[in-house]
Amino acid sequence: MNESESNLIHEIKERIYLFWNENKRPYLISSLGSHFKSIKDIIGDKKTLEWIKEHLDVLDAYIYRDENRKEYVGLIPNGEDFKKDQVNKEKNNLSSRDATINFFIALGGLSKEDREKITIPVDVLTKLMGK
């Protein structure tokens, strides 16, 4: 394994764990190409899934396949258990207040110029926050 491949493995492993911690969902293998532009240069002629299978041990992850959606193939950190129904329940249980707070956190990632363009009436925010 060369240095570029080793770095790629480290970055993918990190992305799998970060994505899991934030979303409690598999990190989709189909996302690898957009997140890692040089992946094809590094893995050569191998298919991405084939390369992933060869490196599951060092990625410290396992492959999840949705039985109903063939294209939904992702990576989950070893030791974690994904239950599709649990994620759907958690999404439905997200309160308006929590959703509003998450929205503000997301706004924090915008540039100052973009944030200055946002206008939300106070009475709307009050309703969303449950007061």
Summary of the structure (lengths in Angstrom):
residues: 131
radius of gyration: 19.1
end to end distance: 57.3
largest distance: 58.4
contacts: 279
relative contact order: 0.11
helix: 60%
strand: 9%
